[in-house]
Amino acid sequence: MAAPSKYDNYDFPTTAPEAQSGHPGHTTPEQDAKVEQLRSELEQLGYTERLDTLTLLRFLRARKFDVALAKAMFIDSEKWRKEFGTDDLVRTFDYTEKPQVFEYYPQYYHKTDKDGRPVYIEKLGKIDLTALNKITTEDRMLQNLVTEYEKLADPRLPACSRKAGKLLETCCTIMDLKGVGITSAPSVYGYLSKASGVSQNYYPERLGKLYLINAPWGFSGVFSFVKKFLDPVTVNKIHILGSNYKKELLEQVPAENLPEEFGGSCKCSGGCEFSDMGPWQEPEWARPPKWAAPKEEQAVAKTEEPVAEVPQPSA
């Protein structure tokens, strides 16, 4: 990776574990030059936030290192962040109705997979938008989604990286399709489409592996058709499993980290879906998120000497 910039104040490992082209620690001189070009062009437009190398590399990878396309994606993302109020939202959002919402749509981070990545779980088959609309609004559900994405970026992934001794930028997602059928209301797909759009457009390169479990009959056939239109890199991350998913899932997620209802042995007090357990809760690895610091401190941090890499802790 190129020499760190003034924006690269990391306190966790910054080398990706696998030698994949375009990933931190495995870039070519041409790719490093494109990072510098993208940063320079964004600075000229007045941008001062999120110009660190890891972030710019994610946008460049999402657009196959086409600087113009990555630049357009970054600008769209910043415009959306301002309109959505993302920076303030992550500080202030309080999902007080969460216990009631989770009765109909559980979605939560819980511990880590064998590679050290956060595990994210959604139970799509339980979605009941009619019931949810009596408890909350679609806007608040999206605000919660965005808040959790921000917390994935910091503090979750940095804590996981410190514990694993390697850079982790993605999560392992489990989507339980039990109960999902063709009778599901179109409005459910409308919400999921919006949620998916937020993920793809504004938080690129965050998916490590996706396990679709309890996939209904015929789902694999539909996906075989759909995947023709997907990037091969994305397709390789997706695993479609029926009701006999446990063996394969346990090869990726240790039993002690997987909730009992999915074939694991974890039974968090108060329920796994509410525990938010993971390295980000462990004092040895957790650090206060940078977004929680006062704006003045954030400004000072940018003027300090950049940190390219930190010593990798022993496992």
N, C-alpha and C positions, 0 to 999 in steps of 0.2 A: 504494500500500500504506500502511496505517496507520503511525503513529509506531512505531519499533522498541521492543521490550520489553527487559527485562534479560536475556532468554534469547537475544537475537539477536546473538550474537557471531560474525559471519561474516567470513571473509577471502577471499571470492570474490564475483563479481557476483551480485546478487539480483534482477535483472529478467529475466523470461522473454522469449525472443526473439520470440515470436509473441503478438499481442494477443488472447489467449483469455480469456474471462470466468473469473474465479476463480483465475487464475494470477498469481504474484508480479509486482507492478508494474502489474497490469491488473485490480485488484479495485474493486468499488463500495463506497461508504460502508456499505451494508447488509452486504456480505460482510466488511468490516473489523470491523464491530460483532459479527458472529458469531464471528470469530476471538477477539476479546476476551472474549466470553461463554463460549466453550468453554474458553479458558485459565483464566478465573476459576472456573468450575465445577470444573475438574480440580484447581486449586490448593486449593479448599475441601475436596477429597477427599484432599489430602495429596500429590499428585503434584508432583514438582520436576524431573523429567527429561523431555527431548524436548518441551518446551512452547514451542519457538521457532516463529516465524510460518510458516516454510516447511513444517515438519512438520505443524502444525495445518491449514494450507491443504490439504495432500495428503489428510488424513483427511476434511476437509469436502468436497473435490471428489469423493472416493470415495462420499460419501453425499449428493450433490446439495445440499450446504449445509444439511442437516437437522442442527441442533446435537445433538439428542437421539441420533440414529443415529450421528453421528460420535463423540460422547462414548462410547457403548456400544462402538463399534469400537476406540477408543483404549484403553479400560479392558480389553477382551478381549486386546488386543495386549500391554499391560503385564503382565497376568496370565500370558500365555503366555511372555513374555520371562523372567519370574522363574522359572517352572517349568522352562523349557528351559535356563536358565543362560546366556542369550545374551551378557550383558555380560562374563562371565568367559570364555566360549567363544572369543570373537573374539581375546582376548589369548593364549590358551593352546593352541588346537586345532592339532594337527600331523598333517597328512594324509600320513603316511609311506608309505602304500600307494598313493598317487596314480598312480605310473607303471603299476602293475599294473591298477588300476581303469580307467584311461584306455584300456586295450586293449579293454575291453568297453563303456565308457560315457564317451567324451570330452565334457567340458563345461568351457568356459573363456572368460575375457575376453581380447580381443586387439585392441589399437589402437582406432581410432575411425572412425565413418562420416563422410560429407561435412558433417554438421551438428555434428561434434565430439563426439558421444556415444560412450560405450564400446560396443564390439561384443561381444555374448555369443553363443557358439556351442555347440550341443549336437548330437551325432550319435545320434539315437534308434534308428536301424536296427541299431546294433551292440550294443544292450543285451542282455546275457545274465545274468540274475539268478542262475542256477544257478552259473555261473562266478564271479560277483561275490560270492556268499555264501561262497565258499571263501577269498576274499581279504579281505573286509571285512563290515560289517553294514549293514542298512538304516538303523539309528540313526546310524552314522558318516557315511553318505552324506548324510543330512539335516543332520547337524552341519556337514559341509563346505558344503552349500548355504547354510545360515544364515550361516556365517562369511563366505562370498563376498558375500552380500547386505549384510552389515555393512560389508565393505570397499568395496562399490559405493557405499554412502552416504558413506563416508569411509575411504580417501583418493581413490577413483577419480573420482567425480563432481565434487568440488571442484577437483581438478587439471584436469579437462577444462573446467570452467567458467572457470578462470583463463586457460587457453590460448585458449579461444574468445572470451573477453571478454564472455560472456553466461551467464546461469544455465542449466545443464543438469541436469535432474532425472530423466531417463529414459535407457534404453539401447536399442540396436538389436539385436534378437535374431534369430539365424539357427538354425532347427531343421532339420536334415537328416533327412528321412524315408526315405532310401534303405535298403531292406531291411525296412522296417516292413510287416507284412502282417497279415491277419486271424488268422494262426496264432500271433501274439505271445501269450505267456502272460498270463492275466488278472493275475498277480502284478505284471507290469511296469506295467500300468495302475493297479494298487493303489499302487505307489510314486509314479508320476507324479501320481496324484490327491492324495497327501499333499504332494508338492512344490508342486503348483499351489495347494493350500490355504494353505500357508505364504506364498506370494507374494501371493495375493489378500487374505488376511485380515490379515497383519501388515506387509506392505511395499507399501501401496497407491500407485497412480499412478507406477509405475516403468517401465511399458512405453511405449516411444516408437513403435517399429515392430517387427512380427514377420513374418519371412519364413519360410514353410514351403516348403522346397525339396525336389525329388525326390518330390513328393506322388504317391502311388500312384493308379492309375486308379480313378475313382469317388469319390475323396476330396473333390473340389470339390462334388459333388452332396450328399454327406453334410453338408458344412459349410454349404451353402445352407440346409439344413433347420435345423441347429443355430443359425445366426446369428440366426434369428427370435427366439431367447430371450436373445440377448446385447445389451448396451448398444450403440447405434449408434456411440458414441464409440470403443468397443473394436473393433467390426467394421471401422471405417475404418483401424485400425492394422494389420490382418492382411492379408497378401498370400500367396495360395496359388499356388505355381509348380511346374510339372512338372520334367522333366529339362532343359528349355530355359530355365533360370532365369538364366543368367549375365548376359545383357544388362541385365535389370531390376535384378539385384542390384548390378551394377557402377555403375548410376546412383545408388545410395545409398552404396556403400562403395568408396572409391578402390582401384584395382587394387593399389597398393603396400601397402595396409593389409589386403587380403583374402588369406588363405592360398591358396597355389597350387592345392590340391586342389579349391577352390571356384571356380576361374577367375581368381583374382588372380595377383599376381606375388611375394607375400611368401613368403620361405623363411627363417624365423628359425633361427639356429644352435641345434641341439638340438630343433627342432620348435616350430612356432607354438603348439601346445597347452600347452607348458610354459614359454613365454617370459614371459607376463604383461606384454607390452610395451604401452606407452601413456603418455600424459602423466603418469600417476601414478608413472612410473619416471624421468621427466625432471627433473633438478634445478631447472630454471627454474620449473617449475609444481608440483612435488611438495612437500607439507608433511607432517610427522608427523601421523597421525590423532589426533583428540582423545581417542579411547578408549584410546590408548596412554599418555596422560599420567597421572601419579599422581592419585588421587581428590582430594587436597588442591588440586592445581592446577586441576582441573575446577571445584571449588567456588569458587575465587578468580575464575575467568574469568566466572562468572555474576554476580559483584558489580561487575564493571567496566562502564564506559560501553558501551552497545550500539553496534554498527557496522551502519548501515543499508545501505550500499553501498560498494564499493571502486572506485577508478578502473579503468576498463576498459583492459586492456593492448592494445597494438597487435598486430594479427595477425602 
